[in-house]
Amino acid sequence: MDLNFVLKKPLVTEKSTSLNSQGGYIFQVDRHATKGEIKKAVERFFKVKVNRVRTINVAGKSRRALKTRKKIQQADWKKAMVFLKEGGKIDLFETGE
């Protein structure tokens, strides 16, 4: 798989920001990406060393459309928790100051 398409976006939640102090970051990744590909992509794009990668497949939610009352199924997706080696840091929010 092409490494340019492995990482989709960082997930910024309260839990993920609390992991940042421990060197952990959470990303939404391609559903077919392996742990090795995720590790290579993070190391390549953020210039850090990755210690461990944990992944989980997240089932898409089902919702009801307002007017037609039909069920709509959102797509399934994959989440990856990436833990960096000691001293590594990713600047997700860079300030211009």
Secondary structure, DSSP 4 states (H G I P E B T S, - for coil): --GGGTEEEE---HHHHHHGGGTEEEEEE-TT--HHHHHHHHHHHH---EEEEEEEEEPPPEEE-TTT--EEEPPPEEEEEEEEPTT----SS----
